Amino acid sequence: MTPATRKRKRLGTHEVSSSQKDKKVKIMPIACAKNLDTIEDKSNNAESQTMASTGDLSAYEKQIQHNIAEKMQVLHQLGITEAKQQFQHFISEKKKTTTLGLKPEKRVRSPPLPPRKSLRLAGQDPDGHEHPEGFDMKTKFYASENVTQMSRPPAGPMQMTEVGKNVKSEQDEEEFVSSLEDFCKSKKRFKRTTANLQNFVSFFESMRLTQEHVIKVVPNRIFSLDIHPSETRTLICAGDKWGYLALWDVDSASGNDGVHLYQPYSRPVSDVIFDPFDSGKLYSASYDGVVRCADLSTGVFNEVFVTDEDDDILCKAVDFISAQTLAVALGDGTMAVVDTRIPGCTAEHTYYVHKKGLRTVSVHPVDRQYIVTSAAESYAKIWDLRNMKKPTSSIAELPHGKSVSSAYFSPLTGHKVLTTSTDDTIRVFDSTHPEQSTTLHSIRHNNHTGRWLTRFQAIWHPTREDLFVVGSMVHPRRV
């Protein structure tokens, strides 16, 4: 083995035969600018090496330089290098985004706090006082007196102008409240859609969401949402985690880009619903244990149902049995039937329907004596108001693997029940005969939202019984 051969073997090179030199080099398409930069660097190196002495290059290395030069020539002919420069110029420009609706408040940074130390390990109670002699941590517990709780707002009617937040001017707020009278004149509900399902879904798939149509309506996480059935104006109501209620007049520029904010509660607004019998009224339920009715014609929040504040019973959901009667789901496993004509803000009847707290309540749209409830249990239940003696008197139980987040009758005939469960499943039940409800479909869906997102609840499209909507954990976020 000659010294030159040993050198080529050490460098990983080998001789190229004349047949290999004559083979055509395939030009592969370049997918990204990063690879193009690599080729250009190699081409520049090859050109510099070509200009230098080529006495130390083997035939294989010369072939590599020749291939790189040919590739760069093809790229220049196709105009890819120019396109690369234009693309780099395009991505270098940063678009300035603006936030519509409520403007974020500037927060003043507080000085850093001292390192936290365990009072328990230091032999102190939560207030920092030394424990008495013979104190046993396993059997004695002390509650700190400095713990603050969110108290209910004052009882009684509330003027919308009085509980308004982020108000630009009193005149602007008064004009908006006066304009809400237009929504009271709308007596029409959502009409049944007869469009072909495939065309209907294709239309939704063609929709796109842009930054100009994203708006902040409440300060904190949204807990509930409803849309007014008006055909002339779009009014959206949203409730958040800390008692704020927002009305967004989509086509208006009043307030904060059409957003008007109120705070009739101090804890999460768990449900909002426009009255299906009177579109001028908006009902809402809160963890405060209170159900209020916002009369859009007068601009007043009136109390409809109130629980004892010391009992700390949450109001979770509301639905209409009739024009004057409500079904209210409570956090202690009971359902309250409230007649709005009876003074006193109390329930006409209270039924113990689940062992754990309720989450939703839904009334049959045709046969309104039937009600379906969901709770933190592994089944939903269908009830007949004509026979509500005890928790075991339900006419049907809809089994699930884990707790049920929601259960709703289909909006037109009530022949189907849509449920969402934490067992990562969405189910559709046949409720044509409620006593004999059976499973029609079971769909796998990731319902684990974690502690920072509101629990998923699949809901029916208001004009169809073959289409429902639910959130998704897939990135980017979608429905």
NORWORA-V997778 format. One line per field, one symbol per residue. psi: psi as a letter, one per 30 degrees, with the letter a starting at -180 (. if undefined). Layout:
psi->???
This chain:
psi->kleeeeeeeefgllkkleeeefkkkkjkkkflfeeeeeeeeeeeeeeeeefakgffkleeeeeeeeeeeeeeeeeeefgeeeeeeeeeeeffkkkkkkklbkkkkkkkkllkllkkkjfefghllffgkkklkgkjfffkkkkkfgkkljlllkllkkkefegklhkeleeeeeeeeefffefffjfklklkkglkeeeeeeeeffkkklffgkkjfleakkflklkkgkfeljkkkkkafhgkkkjjjeglglbihfkkkliflflkjfkkkkjffjfgkjkkklffgkkljjjfffhkjkkekklkeffhkkjelklkeaffklkkklfgglkkjkjffklfhlkekkkjflflklelkkkkfdigfkkkllahlgllkkljffiielfggkfkkjklealkelkkkkfefgflkklklgghkkkkkjgejefhklkekjkkkjgjfaffkkkkjkllkfglggklkllkgkklkl.
